[in-house]
Amino acid sequence: MINFFTFDGQSSADFGVYISGGGTYNAPERDVTTYSVPGRNGDLIVDNGRFSNITVSYEAFIVRDFSKNAERLRLWLKSKHGYKRLEDSYHTDFFRMAYLSSTLDFSTGFLNWNASFTVNFVCQPQRWLKSGEFPMTLSSTGAQLFNAYMPSLPLIKVYGNGAGTLVVNQTTVTVKSINGYLMLDSETQNAYKGTENQNMNIQAAEFPVLQNGSNIIGWSGGITKIEITPRWWTI
């Protein structure tokens, strides 16, 4: 099988670029701070509750028309700003968010017909599951949702009318008034409906988190059902 990566929706194969995926299996570094205490063996560890970015490297090959494809490739990869979606044919169930800032250095073959090079993407530590991008409808309160991965920050669409209360594990979100639906985004810590900010319409000490393992989801009052986009991820 000939392998490739897809960056910001476009495949490297469109530029005659194919890859080896040996550099795609590494795990990110856990962000911790260590302190040495005189007279005490070993360091004290403070966990900062996050993972650091990780570099994902592809050994790549332009197999034909190097001059033409290299020019198009440079424009494609180097014109992007910010994090973009990165996928590859080695891990078809996952994607990352990545950017490319390093140089592209080509080692050309006979008559500059082909070339090899390395693409070093700087990636957020999460490997997002594509299955976590799709909303799941829960129509009965007290439902259980199992998370086999890292704790995730879901997008929740609450349906109903009037006031209602949503409970995810030990987290309670009180909605003062629902008019059809309301969105709760645990990642951005915002409530909204369409383009309207609804943060003043809710009361919550924190936004819901889907913990590793079983999650109990319930509601009461004017809530009739919910849709959860779980945003599953691993490392």
One Martini backbone bead per residue (centre of mass of N, CA, C, O) as a GRO file, in nm:
protein
  235
    1MET     BB    1   0.096   0.036   0.022
    2ILE     BB    2   0.032   0.370  -0.036
    3ASN     BB    3   0.124   0.649   0.150
    4PHE     BB    4  -0.042   0.931   0.325
    5PHE     BB    5  -0.129   1.274   0.370
    6THR     BB    6  -0.359   1.509   0.534
    7PHE     BB    7  -0.388   1.872   0.481
    8ASP     BB    8  -0.644   2.068   0.498
    9GLY     BB    9  -0.797   1.848   0.289
   10GLN     BB   10  -0.519   1.758   0.150
   11SER     BB   11  -0.329   1.548  -0.046
   12SER     BB   12  -0.008   1.438  -0.108
   13ALA     BB   13  -0.078   1.277  -0.372
   14ASP     BB   14  -0.135   1.540  -0.546
   15PHE     BB   15   0.210   1.576  -0.533
   16GLY     BB   16   0.361   1.293  -0.532
   17VAL     BB   17   0.337   1.220  -0.214
   18TYR     BB   18   0.502   0.989  -0.001
   19ILE     BB   19   0.510   0.772   0.297
   20SER     BB   20   0.649   0.726   0.619
   21GLY     BB   21   0.521   0.621   0.962
   22GLY     BB   22   0.741   0.596   1.202
   23GLY     BB   23   0.678   0.906   1.337
   24THR     BB   24   0.354   0.838   1.451
   25TYR     BB   25   0.393   0.670   1.753
   26ASN     BB   26   0.435   0.886   1.945
   27ALA     BB   27   0.449   1.048   2.261
   28PRO     BB   28   0.385   1.284   2.471
   29GLU     BB   29   0.470   1.510   2.708
   30ARG     BB   30   0.456   1.551   3.036
   31ASP     BB   31   0.371   1.829   3.233
   32VAL     BB   32   0.633   1.892   3.463
   33THR     BB   33   0.748   1.985   3.792
   34THR     BB   34   1.064   1.995   3.953
   35TYR     BB   35   1.196   1.939   4.294
   36SER     BB   36   1.467   2.004   4.502
   37VAL     BB   37   1.552   1.862   4.826
   38PRO     BB   38   1.735   1.893   5.082
   39GLY     BB   39   1.773   1.564   5.216
   40ARG     BB   40   1.605   1.448   4.965
   41ASN     BB   41   1.504   1.189   4.793
   42GLY     BB   42   1.429   1.297   4.522
   43ASP     BB   43   1.168   1.444   4.352
   44LEU     BB   44   0.935   1.677   4.321
   45ILE     BB   45   0.596   1.673   4.187
   46VAL     BB   46   0.430   1.884   3.942
   47ASP     BB   47   0.129   1.868   3.791
   48ASN     BB   48   0.001   2.061   3.505
   49GLY     BB   49  -0.234   1.912   3.337
   50ARG     BB   50  -0.050   1.839   3.072
   51PHE     BB   51   0.047   1.838   2.736
   52SER     BB   52   0.274   1.853   2.499
   53ASN     BB   53   0.385   1.908   2.222
   54ILE     BB   54   0.434   1.734   1.903
   55THR     BB   55   0.648   1.575   1.676
   56VAL     BB   56   0.558   1.487   1.341
   57SER     BB   57   0.719   1.254   1.124
   58TYR     BB   58   0.782   1.244   0.766
   59GLU     BB   59   0.890   1.030   0.535
   60ALA     BB   60   0.943   1.157   0.208
   61PHE     BB   61   0.820   1.125  -0.147
   62ILE     BB   62   0.904   1.219  -0.473
   63VAL     BB   63   0.826   1.026  -0.769
   64ARG     BB   64   0.764   1.288  -0.955
   65ASP     BB   65   0.808   1.582  -1.082
   66PHE     BB   66   0.973   1.760  -0.881
   67SER     BB   67   0.971   2.059  -0.962
   68LYS     BB   68   0.662   2.095  -0.976
   69ASN     BB   69   0.577   1.964  -0.700
   70ALA     BB   70   0.752   2.137  -0.508
   71GLU     BB   71   0.616   2.407  -0.561
   72ARG     BB   72   0.330   2.318  -0.473
   73LEU     BB   73   0.407   2.215  -0.192
   74ARG     BB   74   0.509   2.475  -0.065
   75LEU     BB   75   0.247   2.633  -0.095
   76TRP     BB   76   0.067   2.444   0.069
   77LEU     BB   77   0.233   2.421   0.347
   78LYS     BB   78   0.337   2.745   0.384
   79SER     BB   79   0.034   2.900   0.374
   80LYS     BB   80  -0.035   2.823   0.655
   81HIS     BB   81  -0.240   2.913   0.943
   82GLY     BB   82  -0.215   2.749   1.197
   83TYR     BB   83  -0.418   2.507   1.282
   84LYS     BB   84  -0.450   2.186   1.121
   85ARG     BB   85  -0.564   1.916   0.972
   86LEU     BB   86  -0.431   1.577   1.042
   87GLU     BB   87  -0.376   1.298   0.827
   88ASP     BB   88  -0.344   0.932   0.780
   89SER     BB   89  -0.304   0.597   0.648
   90TYR     BB   90  -0.219   0.467   0.935
   91HIS     BB   91  -0.462   0.650   1.098
   92THR     BB   92  -0.791   0.642   1.013
   93ASP     BB   93  -0.933   0.712   1.315
   94PHE     BB   94  -0.751   0.976   1.309
   95PHE     BB   95  -0.654   1.309   1.433
   96ARG     BB   96  -0.487   1.622   1.400
   97MET     BB   97  -0.334   1.927   1.518
   98ALA     BB   98  -0.143   2.136   1.285
   99TYR     BB   99   0.191   2.263   1.205
  100LEU     BB  100   0.428   2.438   0.977
  101SER     BB  101   0.777   2.574   1.027
  102SER     BB  102   0.975   2.422   0.887
  103THR     BB  103   1.179   2.312   0.669
  104LEU     BB  104   1.237   2.212   0.320
  105ASP     BB  105   1.455   1.938   0.250
  106PHE     BB  106   1.601   1.824  -0.046
  107SER     BB  107   1.679   1.497  -0.193
  108THR     BB  108   1.791   1.432  -0.497
  109GLY     BB  109   1.782   1.267  -0.785
  110PHE     BB  110   1.798   1.176  -1.088
  111LEU     BB  111   1.759   1.463  -1.262
  112ASN     BB  112   1.541   1.569  -1.061
  113TRP     BB  113   1.284   1.366  -1.051
  114ASN     BB  114   1.336   1.307  -0.747
  115ALA     BB  115   1.260   1.287  -0.377
  116SER     BB  116   1.371   1.346  -0.043
  117PHE     BB  117   1.205   1.405   0.283
  118THR     BB  118   1.106   1.602   0.574
  119VAL     BB  119   0.809   1.623   0.777
  120ASN     BB  120   0.747   1.866   1.046
  121PHE     BB  121   0.498   1.845   1.270
  122VAL     BB  122   0.319   2.047   1.487
  123CYS     BB  123   0.139   1.906   1.762
  124GLN     BB  124  -0.104   1.838   1.929
  125PRO     BB  125  -0.141   1.583   2.166
  126GLN     BB  126  -0.393   1.500   2.031
  127ARG     BB  127  -0.585   1.210   1.936
  128TRP     BB  128  -0.847   1.218   1.739
  129LEU     BB  129  -1.159   1.087   1.707
  130LYS     BB  130  -1.386   1.052   1.459
  131SER     BB  131  -1.621   0.934   1.637
  132GLY     BB  132  -1.626   1.214   1.820
  133GLU     BB  133  -1.784   1.403   1.589
  134PHE     BB  134  -2.054   1.261   1.662
  135PRO     BB  135  -2.368   1.278   1.752
  136MET     BB  136  -2.554   1.182   2.048
  137THR     BB  137  -2.867   1.060   2.137
  138LEU     BB  138  -3.054   1.142   2.439
  139SER     BB  139  -3.389   1.044   2.569
  140SER     BB  140  -3.290   0.931   2.857
  141THR     BB  141  -3.259   0.953   3.169
  142GLY     BB  142  -2.966   0.797   3.302
  143ALA     BB  143  -2.749   0.766   3.111
  144GLN     BB  144  -2.476   0.582   2.968
  145LEU     BB  145  -2.128   0.682   2.907
  146PHE     BB  146  -1.846   0.548   2.750
  147ASN     BB  147  -1.494   0.610   2.825
  148ALA     BB  148  -1.183   0.484   2.680
  149TYR     BB  149  -1.031   0.751   2.736
  150MET     BB  150  -0.983   1.058   2.774
  151PRO     BB  151  -1.080   1.330   2.907
  152SER     BB  152  -1.363   1.512   2.786
  153LEU     BB  153  -1.493   1.801   2.589
  154PRO     BB  154  -1.801   1.857   2.522
  155LEU     BB  155  -2.081   1.888   2.302
  156ILE     BB  156  -2.400   2.029   2.404
  157LYS     BB  157  -2.743   1.965   2.320
  158VAL     BB  158  -3.026   2.131   2.447
  159TYR     BB  159  -3.357   2.030   2.482
  160GLY     BB  160  -3.644   2.258   2.506
  161ASN     BB  161  -3.845   2.418   2.775
  162GLY     BB  162  -3.745   2.627   2.985
  163ALA     BB  163  -3.646   2.502   3.270
  164GLY     BB  164  -3.327   2.328   3.356
  165THR     BB  165  -3.138   2.019   3.440
  166LEU     BB  166  -2.798   1.920   3.416
  167VAL     BB  167  -2.630   1.593   3.465
  168VAL     BB  168  -2.272   1.518   3.493
  169ASN     BB  169  -2.231   1.338   3.724
  170GLN     BB  170  -2.121   1.606   3.942
  171THR     BB  171  -2.238   1.802   3.722
  172THR     BB  172  -2.422   2.112   3.729
  173VAL     BB  173  -2.669   2.251   3.497
  174THR     BB  174  -2.846   2.553   3.490
  175VAL     BB  175  -3.134   2.645   3.307
  176LYS     BB  176  -3.346   2.910   3.285
  177SER     BB  177  -3.391   2.916   2.949
  178ILE     BB  178  -3.560   2.729   2.696
  179ASN     BB  179  -3.574   2.777   2.323
  180GLY     BB  180  -3.544   2.457   2.206
  181TYR     BB  181  -3.220   2.541   2.246
  182LEU     BB  182  -2.879   2.460   2.374
  183MET     BB  183  -2.533   2.535   2.401
  184LEU     BB  184  -2.252   2.332   2.533
  185ASP     BB  185  -1.904   2.427   2.569
  186SER     BB  186  -1.635   2.280   2.730
  187GLU     BB  187  -1.390   2.401   2.581
  188THR     BB  188  -1.487   2.723   2.582
  189GLN     BB  189  -1.692   2.791   2.810
  190ASN     BB  190  -1.986   2.795   2.653
  191ALA     BB  191  -2.299   2.954   2.584
  192TYR     BB  192  -2.535   2.897   2.305
  193LYS     BB  193  -2.734   3.047   2.021
  194GLY     BB  194  -2.587   3.050   1.765
  195THR     BB  195  -2.479   3.393   1.800
  196GLU     BB  196  -2.574   3.372   2.098
  197ASN     BB  197  -2.509   3.452   2.411
  198GLN     BB  198  -2.572   3.222   2.719
  199ASN     BB  199  -2.419   3.258   2.999
  200MET     BB  200  -2.661   3.404   3.164
  201ASN     BB  201  -2.851   3.125   3.134
  202ILE     BB  202  -2.644   2.997   3.339
  203GLN     BB  203  -2.554   2.753   3.605
  204ALA     BB  204  -2.201   2.687   3.689
  205ALA     BB  205  -1.902   2.574   3.817
  206GLU     BB  206  -1.887   2.379   3.562
  207PHE     BB  207  -1.813   2.191   3.298
  208PRO     BB  208  -1.853   1.915   3.139
  209VAL     BB  209  -1.707   1.581   3.185
  210LEU     BB  210  -1.572   1.296   3.022
  211GLN     BB  211  -1.479   1.038   3.180
  212ASN     BB  212  -1.313   0.775   3.247
  213GLY     BB  213  -1.561   0.567   3.171
  214SER     BB  214  -1.846   0.601   3.340
  215ASN     BB  215  -2.135   0.809   3.245
  216ILE     BB  216  -2.379   1.007   3.403
  217ILE     BB  217  -2.693   1.117   3.245
  218GLY     BB  218  -2.906   1.390   3.340
  219TRP     BB  219  -3.252   1.525   3.376
  220SER     BB  220  -3.472   1.818   3.414
  221GLY     BB  221  -3.762   1.957   3.347
  222GLY     BB  222  -3.753   2.111   3.020
  223ILE     BB  223  -3.595   1.870   2.933
  224THR     BB  224  -3.600   1.620   2.659
  225LYS     BB  225  -3.302   1.630   2.528
  226ILE     BB  226  -2.976   1.515   2.402
  227GLU     BB  227  -2.662   1.615   2.246
  228ILE     BB  228  -2.345   1.441   2.202
  229THR     BB  229  -2.017   1.556   2.142
  230PRO     BB  230  -1.738   1.398   2.275
  231ARG     BB  231  -1.438   1.422   2.185
  232TRP     BB  232  -1.246   1.201   2.150
  233TRP     BB  233  -0.923   1.111   2.313
  234THR     BB  234  -0.570   1.063   2.273
  235ILE     BB  235  -0.199   0.979   2.258
   0.00000   0.00000   0.00000
